[in-house]
Amino acid sequence: MKNPFPLIEPYDDGFLDVGDGNTVYWKVFGNPEGKPVVVLHGGPGGGSPKGTQRSFDPTKFRIVLFDQRGCGRSTPHAADPATDMAVNTTDHLLRDTELLREHLGVDRWLVFGGSWGSTLALAYAERFPERVTGLILVSITTSTRAETDWLYRGAAKFFPAEWAAFRSEVPADEDLLQGYLDRVSDPDPDVRARAATAWGTWEDAVLSLEISGKPNMYTDRATDDMIAMVRICAHYGVHGAWLEEGQLLRDVGKLRDIPAVLVHGQRDMSCPAETAWHLTRSWPGAELHLIADAGHRGSPDFGAAIGKAVAKFTDPD
């Protein structure tokens, strides 16, 4: 997918002490006087991907990216088995986002979230609707236990051999996600690396039928970053993302005054389109664009739809 704007360097960055012994790395791009937008990355634990800022006109937006707890340049890193995961929950990430908003002197901002970032964006907007000028959500998931079960078990209907290999890393009498969490938290670096590679291989298999996107997207990640992502993903999956089942859909009425655009690939095997569809059925202020040729990683038409969504929110409020 071609990004509409050039790759630029941040004009400001730093580490924010968010408590619990954690610091969050943040960076800001574009126009210091522009419309604020915060980008919430996927994973959970994926870190801010390079180039996300290119979806926004740097002359008109003040673009804020940050690495959520335990990943990217934030500290401590979840690849270290000594890192305390008890202080890495959805509530912690919501508070971190608010602390960053206050630290940067932002009153209200546009919230952009992709994949897990769409879950975090919805949770943030439902908790702090007065701080949100609008929402752009892509590759949507609400991280329910049912959605997690689809990704790590249900999709085996399409990839039986690959899932059998994924499942084989954890004995049949152990819970799959807890088993992987235990292994990527193991003191032995070889145990952690093996589990992370097996998890990444499964994630790549689920993406393998898409016409766009980078092959081996997960297995090509740097080892520590992959271990951190798997540890955080499994940690959130085991705990249902600390959300009541169906909570974000149930409380979508809190967003009735917030405009939103949702962009989703109809061929998304990781996050099936029904979640995005159900959200917009209950959210009169939201519009949904289902892109026929796109999966989780998008397509040229998917990228164009994101561009149109950003354009809708470009002018100051």
Buried (B, 14 or more C-beta within 10 A) or exposed (E): BEBBBEEEEBBEBBBBEBEBEBBBBBBBBBBEEBBBBBBBBBBBBBBBEEEBBBBBBBEBBBBBBBBBBBBBBBBBBBBBBEBEBEBBBBEBBBBBBBBBBEBBEBEBBBBBBBBBBBBBBBBBBBBBEEBBBBBBBBBBBBBBBEBBBBBBBBBBEEBEEBBEBBBEBBEEEEEBBBBBBBBBBBEEEEBBBBBBBBBBBBBBBBBBEBEBBEEEBBBEBEEBBBBBBBBBBBBBBBBBBBBEEEBBBEBBEBBEEBBBBBBBBBBBBBBBBEBBBBBBEBBEBBBBBBBEBBBBBBBBBBBBBBBEBBEBBBEEE
